[in-house]
């Protein structure tokens, strides 16, 4: 059985933190995606989900991190990584992070090209 761990996200960049690791830069940033629906009363609701993303500059699909800035519409593909940790209050928690393999800018109202 072939296994697959792939995630695709199209949304707007939130906070961005770019660090230097050796000779390579790595970006940790968030991407907001929205899901719109109507509640039982017919009122519109927008549900926003924040995704944590890690991207290593120099990967085949990520030649540069220079264009990543807050509010920028972006399309990210990668794999989902789950990590368990103990929070400061001693509670075991789980985080979900996207490890990016490609990053592309997205023009508003235009779907990204799929390879």
N, C-alpha and C positions, 0 to 999 in steps of 0.2 A: 504494500500500500504506500503510495506516494504521500508525503506529508507537506503541508503548506501553512506558512505563517506569514500572511501579507495583509497590510492595512493601507487604505487610501484615504486621505483627508484633504478636503478643500475648504478653506476658511481664511480668517484674518489672523495675522500674527499679533500676539500679545506681548508680554515682556520678553526681552532678548538679553542673554548674557553670553558673550563670546570670550573664551579663554584660550590661552596658548598652552598646548601640551607638547613639549619638545619643540619640534619645528613645525608642528601642525596646529591649526586652530580648530576648536570644537565649539559649537553653538548649542546652548540649552535655551529653548524658547517654547512658548505656548502658542497653540492655535485654537481659536474659537470656532466651533461649528454650531449652526442653528437648525432646529427642527421646528417647523410651524404646523400647528394643527388647531382645530376648534374644540373647545370643551363641551360638556353636556348641554350647556346653555347656548351654544353656537358662538361663543365669544372666542376671538382669535388668541392663541397662546403661542409664544415663542420660547422654546426651551434651548438654552445655550449650554454646550458641553465644552470644557477646556481640556485639551490634550497636551501632554508634555512631550516635547520632541528633542532628540539629540541628533546632531548632524556633524560629521567629520569632514572638514574641507579637504579636497583632493581626491575624494572618492570619485569613481567614474561618473556618477550622476550628480555630483556636487562639486563643480570646479571652484566655486567661490562662495563665501558667506557674506560678501559685502552688501548684497541687495536685501538682506533680511532686516526689516525694521518694523516697528510697531504700527499696526493698522494695515500693513501690506497684504493684499490677497495672494494666497499661496496654495500650491498643490503639492502634497507630500506623499510619497509612497515609501514603504519600509516594512519592518517587522515589529510585532508587539512583544515587549519584554515586561514580565511581571516580576516584582521584587517584594519580598516581605521584610519588614523592619520593625524595630521597637521604638515607639514614639517617646518623647520626653516624659510623658506621664505613665510610661510603662505598659502601654497598650500595643499589642501586635497589630500592625496595619499592613496594607498591601497597596503598592503603587503600580500604575500601568504607564509605561513609557513607549513612545514610538522611536525606534532607531531608524533614521532616515536613510534610504538608499538613493532617492532622487528628490530634488526640489525644483519646482518650476514656478515662475510668476504666472498669475492668472489675471487676465483682463476681466473686469466686471461684466456679468451677463454672457460670458463665453465659457463653454466647457473646455477643459484641457484636452489636448490631443492624446489619445491612447495609443500606445505602441503595440 
